[in-house]
Amino acid sequence: MTAVLFVVTAADHWTLADGTRHATGFWAEELATPHRLFREAGFDVTIATPGGVTPTVDAASLAPEATGGSDQADAIAAYLESIRADLEKPVTLEEVDLDAYDAVLYPGGHGPMEDLAVHAASGRLLTAALDSGKPLGVLCHAPAALLAARREDGSWPFAGYRITGFTNDEETAAGFADKAPWLLQDRLVERGADFHAAAPFSEHVVADRNLHTGQNPASSARLARNLIDVLNRR
């Protein structure tokens, strides 16, 4: 059976520029939608977090205004409830064996800006996944995790790759651009990514070699389906 690893933030807050903590975690749709689509495709999905910590869902991501209506919000919440056992007992990221998986996906939310952006084990996993040629999906704020990747010579493995992620314009519209200690788009460009942005909150996915990135929650389903197509062709 095709096996997919989901690497999920363990952070329950994001430290803002003034030192205050913004309550966050993973974005519900970005985990639930790809997880459901992979399961429907017959894939086995394993969830891993730093330290094996039970991940926190960002409460704002379950609000009807964030999901497109109360019916959609209820459906996402119900799906997360259906996989509660997997969420409550994730595997430990630091102990993951990449050879056991056919693909890797990082859902977003502001949480990765707090922990995965500076997590050395995650950075090593991302580098290994990139070099393996296995499909690697990274969604919304999760490209922050790419910043922790390093080669032995200190270079950034993702330099020159076409990448998308949550944009400066979207962070501004969300009300956090002037509060953030750094902006994802800016930091990726500084590191050498070829960043591609579409209209704010529109569906947008970019593929470059085996790296597949999605701009925002609206891109969750398309990113997952693209990965499914790649895996089914193998």
N, C-alpha and C positions, 0 to 999 in steps of 0.2 A: 504493500500500500504506500502511496505517496505520502511523505511526512513533511509537514511544514512547521517551522519554529516561529512562534510569535515572541518577540522580545518587548516587554512592556515596562514602562517606568514604574519604579517603586516610590517615587516622590509623591507626597500629598500636599506640597506647596511649591510655590515659585518665589524666590527671594527677589523683590523688586529693587530698583536702583536706590531707594531711600532706606533699604534694610527691612521694610515690612514684608510680611508673608501673605501672598495671595493663595488662597485655598484652590487646589487643582488636583491633577492626577492624569489618568488617561481619558481621551475623548471617547465617549460611549460608541458613537456610530463607527468610528475608525477601527475599533476592535470588533464590535458585534457584526457589522456588515461583511467584512472579509472573512471572519471566522465562519459565519453562516454559509457563505458562498463556497468556501473550501470544503466544509462538511458536506454540502449538497453535491459537490463534485466527487465525493468519495474519498477525500483526503483525511488523513489523521493530523490533528492540530495539537501541538504542545505549547503551553504558555510558560515563559521563563521571565524572572525578574531579578534584579540585583539582590543578592542575599536570600532569594526565595521568599521575599516579603509579599504578602497579599497586596495586590495593587488596589489603588483607590480610584474610583470613577469620579470624574469632575462633575459635581452636581449640576452645574450650568449646562452640561451637555445633554442632560435628560429633560431640559425644559422644552415645552412645545415650540417656542420661538426658535430654538436651536436645531430642531429636527424636522421642521416643516409641518408641524401640527401635532395635536395630542394623540392621534391614532398612531403616528409614526413613533412618537416618544414612548408610548405604551408598548409598542412592538419591540423596540430596542431594549427597554427595561426588562421585558419578559424574556427576551433571548439571553440577556446577561444573567438573569435568574436561572435559566435552564442550564447554564454552564458554571454555576456558582462553585461547584466542587473543584473544577479546574482552576478557577480564579483564586479560591481560598488556599490552594496548595500548589502553587506554581513550582516548577523546578528551579534550581539555583543557577542563575546565569553564569556564574564563575565556574561551574562544573559542566557546562554544556559541551557535548562532543558534536561538532559540526558534521562529522561523517554520518551521523544518524539521521540527517535531514536532507531533503531534496531542495528546499527553498527556505528563505528567511524573510519575515515581515516585521517591520517596526511600526506599530500604530503611534499616533501623535497625542496631542494634548500639550498643555504647557509643562507637564511634568518632565519630559526629556530635557527641557532647557535647564532644569535643576540638577538632575543626576546623570543621565546618559551622556550629556555633553562633555563630561569630565571623567567618565568611567572607563578605566584602562582595559578591563576585561571585555567590555562591550566593543571598544575600539579594536581590540585584537580579533574579536569574532567578525566584525564588519570587514576588516582587511582580509581575513581568511576567506570569508564568503565571496568577496569581490574577486579574489585571485582564483577561487575554485571554479568560477564560471556558473555557479548555481544562481538561479533567479533570486535577486535581492530587492525587496520592496520596502520603501521608506516613505512615510506619509505625513503631510502637514508640518507640525513642529518636530517630528521625529528626525528629520535631517540634522537637527542639532547633535544627534548622536555621532554623525559622521565626523564631527570636529575632534572627537577623542581618538580617531584612527591615526596611526603613525607607522611608517616603515622603519626598519632598523637604522637607516641613514637619516631619519628625522623628517623625511618628506611626507607629504599628505597623499594617501593613495587615490583620493578622489579629485585631485587637481586635473583640470581640463575636461572633466565629465560634464555633460549636459544634465542639469539638475533643476528641479523645481521644489517648492516648499511654501510654507505660509509667508506671504509677501509683506513688505513694509506697509503697503497700502491697506492690506487686510488687518495688520496689527494696529494701524491707525484707526480704522473703522471699528475695531473691537475695543478701542479705548486704552490700549496698553503701550503704544509706541513711545509716549513721553514718560512712561513709568519703567520701562524695561531697562535692565543693565546693559543689554545689547540686543540688536535685532538680527533675526536669523538670516534674512536675505543678505544683509551687509556682511555678516561674519563669513558666510559661505563664499561670497564674492572675494572677500579679502584673502581667503585661503586658496583661491584659484579656480573655483567652480565656474562653469559657464551657465549662469542662472537664467532660467526662462520663466517669465511671469505672464499669466493670462489675466483677464479681467477679474477683479476681486470676487471671490466666492463662486466662481464659475468652475465647472468640471475641467480639470487640466492634468494630464499625465504625460510625463516625459520618459522615454526609454533611451538608454545609451549603453550598448553592449548588454551586460546582464544586470545593470542597475536600472530599476524602475522607481520613479518618484511621483508622488501625487501632491497637488498644491494645497488641498484643504479637505474638510469633511465631504464636500460634494464629489470629491474624486475617489472616495473609498471603493465604491462598487466597480468602477472602471479599472482601477488599479488591480483589484483582486481578480477580475475577469481576464485582464491581460496576463497576469501571472498564471492563472489556470490554463489559458491557451498555450503558453510557453511550456508548462509542465506536461500537458497532454500531447504535445508534439514530440516529446522526448521518448 
